[in-house]
Amino acid sequence: MNESIKQNLIQHGIKPDRSAGQNFLLDMDIIKKITQTAKLKADDTVLEIGAGPGNLTKELSTRVKRVIAIESDQKIFTLLKKNMASCSNVEIYNKDIIRWWEQQKRHFLNKPYKIVANLPYNITGLVLRTFVSRNPKPLSMTVLVQEEVADRLVAKKGKMSKLSVMVQHYGTVEKIFRVSRSSFWPAPNVDSAVVEISKIKKTHADDVELFRLIRVGFSSKRKQLHNNLKVGYKKEKKDVEKAIKDAKLSEKVRAQDLSPDDWKELCKILQK
């Protein structure tokens, strides 16, 4: 555990805000393992979200051509700027990541980039949905998240969620390794895990209808799928049941039982 990172924060009067998902990763071995997992190349551009005091940022800067570090907290941003003063290949922004991305994404249309980050817990879902579903997308995402979220992302049929369907539809997801809560300051109430999302596909126009179907399907998770589709699509029960049967699904199936491929097949049938 690197106590100097913790002392650096304390000396600058920074008290972690748990409500903002501020849990700083202190274990340098874990930080190095994250950068190794990301399979970075010397000419890569990396976007880091929630950079904190810069312990991961600095490690990234030694491995790639360009690091863009986003930190929304003003006090932490000031410390980050100070800590990164000697790193000429690091750009730092004191911005909300989603607002910053909406303003800057046009600059990434033809410039490949990767995301490597210890994501703040309170924006994990939003960040994943934004960067997995909207162009221009990263080549890969190597992110540290709550273990519960990691398990949801790699879920199999029977335990699927809207988020897991979306992420698995667009990319290949793998839970790489667990990280103990003791590796953070302050220690969160749960353990974390590093997840890698690779081979991320572009979003196409016909995805709109697919994700409309998925939203309707998950609108009431306890209900069987045919009930949600009947209400959401305003279709006759017999028509919905036929579509489900034609998709080779059980008549009692629920949304969490479908894989991304099942949703795609059902979407095709419903559009006929």
BAVO-887503 format. One record per residue (C-alpha): residue number from 1; residue in one letter; x, y, z. Coordinates in nm, 2 decimals, padded with zeros to 4 digits, m for minus. Example, Ala and Ser with C-alpha at 12.3 -4.5 7.8 and 13.67 -1.06 7.14 Angstrom:
residues 2
+------+-------+--------+--------+--------+
! dofi ! lumza !      X !      Y !      Z !
+------+-------+--------+--------+--------+
!    1 !     A !  01.23 ! m00.45 !  00.78 !
!    2 !     S !  01.37 ! m00.11 !  00.71 !
+------+-------+--------+--------+--------+
end
This chain:
residues 272
+------+-------+--------+--------+--------+
! dofi ! lumza !      X !      Y !      Z !
+------+-------+--------+--------+--------+
!    1 !     M !  00.00 !  00.00 !  00.00 !
!    2 !     N !  00.14 !  00.34 ! m00.09 !
!    3 !     E !  00.07 !  00.56 !  00.21 !
!    4 !     S !  00.24 !  00.86 !  00.04 !
!    5 !     I ! m00.06 !  00.90 ! m00.19 !
!    6 !     K ! m00.29 !  00.91 !  00.11 !
!    7 !     Q ! m00.06 !  01.16 !  00.29 !
!    8 !     N ! m00.05 !  01.38 ! m00.03 !
!    9 !     L ! m00.43 !  01.40 ! m00.03 !
!   10 !     I ! m00.45 !  01.48 !  00.35 !
!   11 !     Q ! m00.18 !  01.75 !  00.33 !
!   12 !     H ! m00.38 !  01.93 !  00.06 !
!   13 !     G ! m00.69 !  01.92 !  00.27 !
!   14 !     I ! m00.87 !  01.67 !  00.06 !
!   15 !     K ! m01.14 !  01.46 !  00.23 !
!   16 !     P ! m01.28 !  01.19 !  00.01 !
!   17 !     D ! m01.65 !  01.24 ! m00.07 !
!   18 !     R ! m01.81 !  00.90 ! m00.06 !
!   19 !     S ! m02.13 !  01.04 ! m00.21 !
!   20 !     A ! m01.93 !  01.13 ! m00.52 !
!   21 !     G ! m01.78 !  00.78 ! m00.54 !
!   22 !     Q ! m01.43 !  00.90 ! m00.43 !
!   23 !     N ! m01.23 !  00.60 ! m00.33 !
!   24 !     F ! m00.87 !  00.65 ! m00.42 !
!   25 !     L ! m00.66 !  00.34 ! m00.53 !
!   26 !     L ! m00.34 !  00.33 ! m00.33 !
!   27 !     D ! m00.19 !  00.00 ! m00.43 !
!   28 !     M !  00.08 !  00.06 ! m00.69 !
!   29 !     D !  00.10 ! m00.31 ! m00.78 !
!   30 !     I ! m00.27 ! m00.30 ! m00.87 !
!   31 !     I ! m00.22 !  00.02 ! m01.07 !
!   32 !     K !  00.06 ! m00.14 ! m01.27 !
!   33 !     K ! m00.15 ! m00.45 ! m01.32 !
!   34 !     I ! m00.43 ! m00.24 ! m01.46 !
!   35 !     T ! m00.20 ! m00.08 ! m01.72 !
!   36 !     Q ! m00.06 ! m00.42 ! m01.82 !
!   37 !     T ! m00.41 ! m00.55 ! m01.86 !
!   38 !     A ! m00.49 ! m00.26 ! m02.10 !
!   39 !     K ! m00.22 ! m00.39 ! m02.35 !
!   40 !     L ! m00.11 ! m00.03 ! m02.42 !
!   41 !     K !  00.12 !  00.07 ! m02.70 !
!   42 !     A !  00.36 !  00.36 ! m02.72 !
!   43 !     D !  00.16 !  00.56 ! m02.97 !
!   44 !     D ! m00.18 !  00.52 ! m02.79 !
!   45 !     T ! m00.41 !  00.79 ! m02.67 !
!   46 !     V ! m00.57 !  00.71 ! m02.33 !
!   47 !     L ! m00.87 !  00.88 ! m02.18 !
!   48 !     E ! m00.88 !  00.85 ! m01.80 !
!   49 !     I ! m01.21 !  00.93 ! m01.62 !
!   50 !     G ! m01.19 !  01.03 ! m01.25 !
!   51 !     A ! m00.81 !  01.07 ! m01.24 !
!   52 !     G ! m00.80 !  01.16 ! m00.87 !
!   53 !     P ! m00.45 !  01.26 ! m00.75 !
!   54 !     G ! m00.29 !  01.11 ! m01.06 !
!   55 !     N ! m00.13 !  00.78 ! m00.94 !
!   56 !     L ! m00.28 !  00.59 ! m01.23 !
!   57 !     T ! m00.23 !  00.89 ! m01.46 !
!   58 !     K !  00.14 !  00.90 ! m01.40 !
!   59 !     E !  00.18 !  00.52 ! m01.47 !
!   60 !     L ! m00.02 !  00.57 ! m01.79 !
!   61 !     S !  00.20 !  00.86 ! m01.90 !
!   62 !     T !  00.51 !  00.63 ! m01.89 !
!   63 !     R !  00.35 !  00.39 ! m02.13 !
!   64 !     V !  00.16 !  00.59 ! m02.40 !
!   65 !     K !  00.20 !  00.89 ! m02.62 !
!   66 !     R ! m00.09 !  01.09 ! m02.48 !
!   67 !     V ! m00.31 !  01.08 ! m02.17 !
!   68 !     I ! m00.62 !  01.29 ! m02.13 !
!   69 !     A ! m00.72 !  01.30 ! m01.76 !
!   70 !     I ! m01.06 !  01.42 ! m01.65 !
!   71 !     E ! m01.13 !  01.52 ! m01.29 !
!   72 !     S ! m01.45 !  01.70 ! m01.19 !
!   73 !     D ! m01.35 !  01.78 ! m00.83 !
!   74 !     Q ! m01.18 !  02.13 ! m00.81 !
!   75 !     K ! m00.96 !  02.05 ! m00.51 !
!   76 !     I ! m00.85 !  01.72 ! m00.65 !
!   77 !     F ! m00.80 !  01.87 ! m00.99 !
!   78 !     T ! m00.56 !  02.13 ! m00.84 !
!   79 !     L ! m00.36 !  01.86 ! m00.68 !
!   80 !     L ! m00.36 !  01.65 ! m01.00 !
!   81 !     K ! m00.23 !  01.94 ! m01.20 !
!   82 !     K !  00.05 !  01.99 ! m00.95 !
!   83 !     N !  00.14 !  01.61 ! m00.94 !
!   84 !     M !  00.15 !  01.59 ! m01.32 !
!   85 !     A !  00.35 !  01.91 ! m01.38 !
!   86 !     S !  00.65 !  01.72 ! m01.51 !
!   87 !     C !  00.45 !  01.50 ! m01.74 !
!   88 !     S !  00.44 !  01.68 ! m02.08 !
!   89 !     N !  00.22 !  01.42 ! m02.24 !
!   90 !     V ! m00.07 !  01.46 ! m01.99 !
!   91 !     E ! m00.36 !  01.69 ! m02.06 !
!   92 !     I ! m00.59 !  01.76 ! m01.76 !
!   93 !     Y ! m00.95 !  01.89 ! m01.76 !
!   94 !     N ! m01.16 !  02.00 ! m01.46 !
!   95 !     K ! m01.49 !  01.89 ! m01.62 !
!   96 !     D ! m01.79 !  01.67 ! m01.59 !
!   97 !     I ! m01.70 !  01.38 ! m01.82 !
!   98 !     I ! m02.03 !  01.36 ! m02.01 !
!   99 !     R ! m02.04 !  01.73 ! m02.08 !
!  100 !     W ! m01.68 !  01.74 ! m02.18 !
!  101 !     W ! m01.73 !  01.44 ! m02.41 !
!  102 !     E ! m02.03 !  01.60 ! m02.58 !
!  103 !     Q ! m01.81 !  01.91 ! m02.66 !
!  104 !     Q ! m01.50 !  01.72 ! m02.76 !
!  105 !     K ! m01.61 !  01.39 ! m02.92 !
!  106 !     R ! m01.59 !  01.54 ! m03.28 !
!  107 !     H ! m01.21 !  01.55 ! m03.23 !
!  108 !     F ! m01.20 !  01.18 ! m03.18 !
!  109 !     L ! m01.39 !  01.08 ! m03.50 !
!  110 !     N ! m01.08 !  00.95 ! m03.68 !
!  111 !     K ! m00.84 !  00.93 ! m03.38 !
!  112 !     P ! m00.84 !  00.59 ! m03.20 !
!  113 !     Y ! m00.83 !  00.60 ! m02.82 !
!  114 !     K ! m00.86 !  00.37 ! m02.53 !
!  115 !     I ! m01.02 !  00.42 ! m02.19 !
!  116 !     V ! m00.83 !  00.32 ! m01.87 !
!  117 !     A ! m00.98 !  00.43 ! m01.54 !
!  118 !     N ! m01.07 !  00.37 ! m01.18 !
!  119 !     L ! m01.43 !  00.48 ! m01.24 !
!  120 !     P ! m01.61 !  00.67 ! m00.96 !
!  121 !     Y ! m01.88 !  00.44 ! m00.83 !
!  122 !     N ! m02.16 !  00.70 ! m00.88 !
!  123 !     I ! m02.11 !  00.74 ! m01.25 !
!  124 !     T ! m02.00 !  00.39 ! m01.35 !
!  125 !     G ! m02.32 !  00.29 ! m01.53 !
!  126 !     L ! m02.35 !  00.63 ! m01.71 !
!  127 !     V ! m01.99 !  00.62 ! m01.83 !
!  128 !     L ! m02.03 !  00.26 ! m01.96 !
!  129 !     R ! m02.36 !  00.33 ! m02.14 !
!  130 !     T ! m02.22 !  00.65 ! m02.30 !
!  131 !     F ! m01.89 !  00.51 ! m02.43 !
!  132 !     V ! m02.02 !  00.17 ! m02.53 !
!  133 !     S ! m02.33 !  00.29 ! m02.72 !
!  134 !     R ! m02.23 !  00.62 ! m02.88 !
!  135 !     N ! m01.98 !  00.68 ! m03.16 !
!  136 !     P ! m01.69 !  00.75 ! m03.17 !
!  137 !     K ! m01.61 !  00.46 ! m02.94 !
!  138 !     P ! m01.29 !  00.36 ! m02.77 !
!  139 !     L ! m01.08 !  00.07 ! m02.91 !
!  140 !     S ! m01.11 ! m00.08 ! m02.56 !
!  141 !     M ! m01.21 !  00.00 ! m02.20 !
!  142 !     T ! m01.01 ! m00.13 ! m01.91 !
!  143 !     V ! m01.20 ! m00.01 ! m01.60 !
!  144 !     L ! m01.20 ! m00.08 ! m01.23 !
!  145 !     V ! m01.56 ! m00.10 ! m01.10 !
!  146 !     Q ! m01.75 ! m00.24 ! m00.81 !
!  147 !     E ! m01.74 ! m00.62 ! m00.82 !
!  148 !     E ! m02.12 ! m00.63 ! m00.83 !
!  149 !     V ! m02.11 ! m00.42 ! m01.15 !
!  150 !     A ! m01.84 ! m00.64 ! m01.30 !
!  151 !     D ! m02.05 ! m00.95 ! m01.24 !
!  152 !     R ! m02.35 ! m00.79 ! m01.40 !
!  153 !     L ! m02.14 ! m00.70 ! m01.71 !
!  154 !     V ! m02.03 ! m01.06 ! m01.76 !
!  155 !     A ! m02.37 ! m01.21 ! m01.67 !
!  156 !     K ! m02.51 ! m01.51 ! m01.85 !
!  157 !     K ! m02.87 ! m01.59 ! m01.96 !
!  158 !     G ! m03.09 ! m01.60 ! m01.65 !
!  159 !     K ! m02.91 ! m01.30 ! m01.49 !
!  160 !     M ! m02.90 ! m01.05 ! m01.77 !
!  161 !     S ! m02.97 ! m00.68 ! m01.73 !
!  162 !     K ! m03.02 ! m00.39 ! m01.97 !
!  163 !     L ! m02.66 ! m00.28 ! m01.91 !
!  164 !     S ! m02.51 ! m00.63 ! m01.96 !
!  165 !     V ! m02.71 ! m00.68 ! m02.28 !
!  166 !     M ! m02.59 ! m00.34 ! m02.41 !
!  167 !     V ! m02.23 ! m00.40 ! m02.33 !
!  168 !     Q ! m02.22 ! m00.76 ! m02.46 !
!  169 !     H ! m02.40 ! m00.65 ! m02.78 !
!  170 !     Y ! m02.13 ! m00.40 ! m02.86 !
!  171 !     G ! m01.82 ! m00.57 ! m02.73 !
!  172 !     T ! m01.64 ! m00.86 ! m02.57 !
!  173 !     V ! m01.65 ! m00.84 ! m02.19 !
!  174 !     E ! m01.41 ! m01.01 ! m01.95 !
!  175 !     K ! m01.37 ! m00.99 ! m01.58 !
!  176 !     I ! m00.99 ! m00.99 ! m01.54 !
!  177 !     F ! m00.91 ! m00.98 ! m01.16 !
!  178 !     R ! m01.06 ! m00.88 ! m00.82 !
!  179 !     V ! m00.93 ! m00.59 ! m00.62 !
!  180 !     S ! m00.97 ! m00.60 ! m00.24 !
!  181 !     R ! m01.15 ! m00.30 ! m00.07 !
!  182 !     S ! m00.83 ! m00.27 !  00.14 !
!  183 !     S ! m00.65 ! m00.13 ! m00.17 !
!  184 !     F ! m00.85 !  00.19 ! m00.15 !
!  185 !     W ! m00.87 !  00.50 !  00.08 !
!  186 !     P ! m01.12 !  00.53 !  00.22 !
!  187 !     A ! m01.20 !  00.16 !  00.20 !
!  188 !     P ! m01.54 !  00.11 !  00.03 !
!  189 !     N ! m01.80 ! m00.14 !  00.17 !
!  190 !     V ! m01.74 ! m00.37 ! m00.13 !
!  191 !     D ! m01.46 ! m00.53 ! m00.33 !
!  192 !     S ! m01.39 ! m00.42 ! m00.69 !
!  193 !     A ! m01.28 ! m00.59 ! m01.01 !
!  194 !     V ! m01.11 ! m00.49 ! m01.33 !
!  195 !     V ! m01.32 ! m00.54 ! m01.64 !
!  196 !     E ! m01.19 ! m00.53 ! m02.00 !
!  197 !     I ! m01.43 ! m00.45 ! m02.29 !
!  198 !     S ! m01.27 ! m00.50 ! m02.63 !
!  199 !     K ! m01.36 ! m00.54 ! m02.99 !
!  200 !     I ! m01.62 ! m00.26 ! m02.95 !
!  201 !     K ! m01.85 ! m00.23 ! m03.26 !
!  202 !     K ! m01.99 !  00.09 ! m03.40 !
!  203 !     T ! m02.35 !  00.19 ! m03.33 !
!  204 !     H ! m02.58 !  00.16 ! m03.63 !
!  205 !     A ! m02.93 !  00.31 ! m03.71 !
!  206 !     D ! m03.11 ! m00.02 ! m03.66 !
!  207 !     D ! m02.98 ! m00.04 ! m03.30 !
!  208 !     V ! m03.25 !  00.22 ! m03.21 !
!  209 !     E ! m03.53 ! m00.03 ! m03.25 !
!  210 !     L ! m03.33 ! m00.31 ! m03.09 !
!  211 !     F ! m03.28 ! m00.11 ! m02.77 !
!  212 !     R ! m03.64 !  00.01 ! m02.77 !
!  213 !     L ! m03.73 ! m00.36 ! m02.76 !
!  214 !     I ! m03.49 ! m00.42 ! m02.47 !
!  215 !     R ! m03.62 ! m00.13 ! m02.27 !
!  216 !     V ! m03.98 ! m00.26 ! m02.31 !
!  217 !     G ! m03.87 ! m00.61 ! m02.23 !
!  218 !     F ! m03.71 ! m00.50 ! m01.90 !
!  219 !     S ! m03.99 ! m00.26 ! m01.81 !
!  220 !     S ! m04.11 ! m00.49 ! m01.54 !
!  221 !     K ! m03.85 ! m00.76 ! m01.47 !
!  222 !     R ! m04.08 ! m00.98 ! m01.26 !
!  223 !     K ! m04.33 ! m01.02 ! m01.55 !
!  224 !     Q ! m04.29 ! m01.27 ! m01.83 !
!  225 !     L ! m04.16 ! m01.12 ! m02.15 !
!  226 !     H ! m04.49 ! m01.16 ! m02.34 !
!  227 !     N ! m04.67 ! m00.94 ! m02.09 !
!  228 !     N ! m04.42 ! m00.65 ! m02.12 !
!  229 !     L ! m04.42 ! m00.67 ! m02.50 !
!  230 !     K ! m04.80 ! m00.68 ! m02.52 !
!  231 !     V ! m04.82 ! m00.36 ! m02.32 !
!  232 !     G ! m04.52 ! m00.18 ! m02.47 !
!  233 !     Y ! m04.59 ! m00.26 ! m02.83 !
!  234 !     K ! m04.97 ! m00.25 ! m02.80 !
!  235 !     K ! m05.00 ! m00.59 ! m02.97 !
!  236 !     E ! m05.24 ! m00.87 ! m02.94 !
!  237 !     K ! m05.13 ! m01.15 ! m02.70 !
!  238 !     K ! m05.14 ! m01.41 ! m02.97 !
!  239 !     D ! m04.91 ! m01.21 ! m03.19 !
!  240 !     V ! m04.66 ! m01.15 ! m02.92 !
!  241 !     E ! m04.66 ! m01.52 ! m02.82 !
!  242 !     K ! m04.61 ! m01.62 ! m03.18 !
!  243 !     A ! m04.31 ! m01.39 ! m03.21 !
!  244 !     I ! m04.15 ! m01.53 ! m02.90 !
!  245 !     K ! m04.21 ! m01.89 ! m03.02 !
!  246 !     D ! m04.07 ! m01.80 ! m03.37 !
!  247 !     A ! m03.75 ! m01.67 ! m03.19 !
!  248 !     K ! m03.72 ! m02.02 ! m03.03 !
!  249 !     L ! m03.78 ! m01.89 ! m02.68 !
!  250 !     S ! m03.99 ! m02.03 ! m02.40 !
!  251 !     E ! m04.34 ! m01.89 ! m02.37 !
!  252 !     K ! m04.26 ! m01.82 ! m02.00 !
!  253 !     V ! m03.93 ! m01.65 ! m02.07 !
!  254 !     R ! m03.84 ! m01.33 ! m01.88 !
!  255 !     A ! m03.61 ! m01.05 ! m02.01 !
!  256 !     Q ! m03.32 ! m01.16 ! m01.79 !
!  257 !     D ! m03.32 ! m01.50 ! m01.97 !
!  258 !     L ! m03.23 ! m01.35 ! m02.32 !
!  259 !     S ! m02.88 ! m01.32 ! m02.46 !
!  260 !     P ! m02.79 ! m01.03 ! m02.70 !
!  261 !     D ! m02.84 ! m01.26 ! m02.99 !
!  262 !     D ! m03.19 ! m01.36 ! m02.87 !
!  263 !     W ! m03.29 ! m01.00 ! m02.86 !
!  264 !     K ! m03.16 ! m00.94 ! m03.21 !
!  265 !     E ! m03.36 ! m01.24 ! m03.34 !
!  266 !     L ! m03.67 ! m01.13 ! m03.16 !
!  267 !     C ! m03.63 ! m00.77 ! m03.29 !
!  268 !     K ! m03.61 ! m00.90 ! m03.65 !
!  269 !     I ! m03.93 ! m01.11 ! m03.61 !
!  270 !     L ! m04.13 ! m00.82 ! m03.45 !
!  271 !     Q ! m04.03 ! m00.59 ! m03.74 !
!  272 !     K ! m04.17 ! m00.83 ! m04.01 !
+------+-------+--------+--------+--------+
end
